């Protein structure tokens, strides 16, 4: 399957890289949700890749057209639960309406590439999990990936890209039972063993802070942040 066969909406994205809130469709608030939505659609509708892409595209157009973000009330529950409720209703209507895929009229252009997601193996077992759990699992992965990306950019900005490389080489290594050592990672990244140790401590300490900051953008309370944080770092079942 070619890249063109698995991308949606061309090169323009409807979600610019500026700060946003649940009620502000001009911000990137919805951007981390397209993969969770896609996985939900694939399972709930038993849709093909192409049909799931179309429905994902239409769903975000439907949200923005009907100004559904402005109706979100944090006092009534989590944003992702609100979004899943809208998605369930949208898919029910789509099944009843053969013209549902025309909804949006091309007003919302998303640049979404599903090739990497389909090839990653992340969708394996989604039918067993069900659409709700598949959505939540991908949502957790998106929050974690965004936070890791921010940690990397922070280190690069202060000239410590090697620290990030050390963390990747050590904490993400799958190299045998013994695994890497501070010394071996140091040789690979040009750091001393003590610098490698400091790099690991930095990323491990900074990552939870960045995750909590991202969660706070949509959470209604510290308790909700704590619940979502525990979900993100829970061991996969």
N, C-alpha and C positions, 0 to 999 in steps of 0.2 A: 504494500500500500504506500503510495507516495505522500509526501508532506502536504501537497495540495489537496489530497483526498481526505485529510484529517484536520484541516483548519477551517475556522468559521469566521466569516465576516470581513476578510481582507486585512489590510494593514492598520486601519483606524480602530482605536479603542475608545469606548464610551466613558471610561473611567480614568481620568488624568491622575498623575502622581501628586495630588495635593491632599491636604487633610480634609476629612469628611466625618459626618456623623450618620447614624441610621436614617435620619430624616433628610439628608442632603445627598441626592443622587449625583451631584456634581463631583463629589469626592470619591475616593477609591474604596468606599466601605463595602461595596458589593464585590469588588474584584477578587478577594480570596474565596468567594463562594461558588465560582463557576464550576470548579472541579467537583466539589461536593454535590452540586445540583446535577451535574452530568452523571455521576455515579448513581444517584437516586433515580434518575430517569431511566438509566440502563436497566436497573433491577425492577423498578416498579412497573414499567411499561414493557419490559422484555423487548426493548427497542434495539434495532441494529445500530451500529456506530453512526451511520448517516442520519437515521431518524432521531437518535439521541442528540446529535449536534443541532438539528433543526429545532427540536423541542427546547433545548437549553437556550438557544438564541431567542426563541419566541418568548420564553419565560421571562427573561430579563427585560425584553421590550414591553411585555405585559405589566411588569412591576412599575416601570417608569411611566408608561402611558397612563396608568390608573393611579399614580401618585401613592402607591401603597406603602412606601417607606415612611411617609409623614404620619401614617396611622399607627405606627408601632408605639406601644406603650410599655416601657420597661417594667412598670409596676405589675404587668400581667404575665411576665415571663421573659425568658431569654430570647434574644433576637433570632438565633438560629432555629429555635422552636417555632417562632412566628413565621420565619421564612419557609420552613418545612410544611407548615399548615397551608400557606399560600400555594406552595408547589403541589401538594396533594390535590387541592381544589382545581388548580390549573390543569393537571393531568386528567382529572375526572372530566372536566369540561372538554379537553382536547379529544378524549375518547368519544364524547357525544357529538362533537362538531368536526366534521371532516375538513373544514376550512380553517381549523385552529392554527395551522402552521403559517397562515397568511397574516395572523395577528401581528401587529407591530409595523407592517408596511415598509420594512426596511429602515425605520427611523433609528433603530439601535444597532450600531455596528460593533461587534465584538471580535477581537483578534484572538481566537482560541485554538490552540493546537492540542489535539487529544492524542496524537501519535505516541508521545512519550508516556502518557498515562496508560494507554492501552498496552504498550510494550513492557511496562515496568513490572507487571505481575501484581500491581496493587489491587486490581479488580478481582483477582482470583478469590473465590469464596464469597463474593458479594451476594449471590443468590441465597447462600446459607445464612449470611448475616441479616439479610433483609435491607430494604432501602434506607430505613432510618439509621441503622447502625453503620451502613456504608457511608452515608452522608457525614455522620459524626466522626468516623475514622478519618475521612479525607479532610474534614474541617480541622481536626487536631494536627494533621500533617501540614496543612497550609500555615497555621499559626506558628508551628515549630520551624518550618522552612523560612518563613519571613523573619523570624527572630534570629535565626542563625545567619541569614543574609545580612541583617543589620549588625550583628556582632563582627562579622568579617569586614564590613565596610568601616566600622569604627577603628579596627586595628590597622587597616590599610591607610586610613586617613592620618594616623600618627606614625607611619613608617614601620609598622610591626606586622607586615604581611606574613613574615616567617613564623610568627606566633600562631597565626591561623593555620598555616600549613602543618605546624607541629601538632596542633589539636586534631586536625584531620588525620594525620598519620598515626596518632596514638589512639584516640578515642573511637575512630571509625575503622580501625584496622580489623581485618578478618584473617590476619596472617598466622594461622597455626595456634596450637594450644598455648604456647609460651607467650606469644604476642610480642610487640615491640618493647624496647627498653628506652629509658630517657636518653641513653648514650646513642643507641641506633637511630632514634628520631633526630637527635642533635646532629649526627653526621649527615643525615638526609637533608636537613633544613639549614645547616650552618649555624646552629645554636649550641650553647653549652648545655650540659645535662640540667644545670640549675635553671637556665632560661627556659628549657622545655617544661620543667616542673612549674615554673611561674606562669607560662602560657596556658597550661592545662588548668591551673587554678583560676586564672582570669576568665577563660571562656566558660568554665563550669559555674563560676559565680555570677557572671554577667548574663548568661542565657536565661535563668529563671526570672531575673529582673526584667528583661526585654519581653518575655512571654507575659508576665503580669501587666506590663504597660500596655501591650496590645489588647489583652483581655479587658482592661479597664475602659477601653474606648466604647464598648457596647454593654458592659455589665451594669446592672442596676444597684449592686451592693458589693461590699467586700466579701460577703459570704458567697455570692455568685462567682466572683473571681476565684475564690478558693476551690469551689466545686469544679470549675472548668480547668483550672490549673492541675488538679489531681487527675482529671480525665485525660489531659494531654500527656502526662508523664506516667500514666498507668501502664503496666505491662500488657502487651497485646494478648488477647485470648486466643 
